[in-house]
Amino acid sequence: MLSCITLTYKVSGEIIRNHLESHKAWLKENIDLGHFILAGPIENENAGFILSTIVNEDHLQDVLKRD
């Protein structure tokens, strides 16, 4: 089973760009751990999509809070 996550950014593009490198590192870490299968921007980079192997809601929320 997989989890589909859509992230909608609620801050300015400038703030997003300031945090982009740490966000990419967080994505890579979770891909390397096998938690995420794929991730990428959607809607002109105003949102993002993650396909996750984590099916336990509490575990998934803990991982997402670390971003």
LINJO-V591333 format. One record per residue. N is the residue number from 0. PHI is phi in whole degrees, -180 to 180 (none if undefined). BURIAL is I if it has 16 or more other ideal C-beta (glycine too) atoms within 10 Angstrom, else O. D_FIRST is the distance of its C-alpha to the first C-alpha in Angstrom with 2 decimals. Layout:
BEGIN
((N:PHI:BURIAL:D_FIRST) (N:PHI:BURIAL:D_FIRST))
END
This chain:
BEGIN
((0:none:O:0.00) (1:-126:O:3.81) (2:-114:O:7.04) (3:-106:O:10.15) (4:-122:O:13.39) (5:-112:O:16.85) (6:-103:I:19.80) (7:-112:O:23.18) (8:-79:O:26.17) (9:-115:O:28.94) (10:-128:O:31.56) (11:-68:O:33.88) (12:-59:O:33.13) (13:-63:O:35.57) (14:-66:O:33.66) (15:-60:I:30.39) (16:-61:O:32.26) (17:-66:O:33.68) (18:-108:O:30.26) (19:-63:O:28.60) (20:-65:O:29.24) (21:-69:O:27.78) (22:-65:O:24.70) (23:-63:O:24.31) (24:-64:O:24.83) (25:-63:I:22.11) (26:-61:I:19.65) (27:-61:O:20.89) (28:-57:O:20.64) (29:-75:I:16.96) (30:-67:O:16.33) (31:-62:O:18.54) (32:-78:O:16.71) (33:85:O:13.39) (34:-76:I:12.05) (35:-119:I:12.31) (36:-94:O:12.02) (37:-153:O:14.56) (38:-156:I:16.82) (39:-177:O:19.97) (40:-76:O:22.50) (41:-139:O:22.70) (42:52:O:25.61) (43:56:O:28.44) (44:64:O:26.84) (45:-93:O:27.03) (46:-157:O:23.28) (47:-140:I:20.32) (48:-129:O:16.70) (49:-131:I:13.99) (50:-107:O:10.55) (51:-118:I:9.00) (52:-88:O:6.84) (53:-78:I:8.23) (54:-109:O:6.73) (55:-77:O:10.28) (56:-59:O:12.40) (57:-64:O:15.55) (58:-63:O:14.46) (59:-61:I:13.16) (60:-62:O:16.50) (61:-61:O:18.45) (62:-66:I:17.25) (63:-64:O:17.98) (64:-66:O:21.35) (65:-79:O:22.43) (66:-74:O:22.65))
END
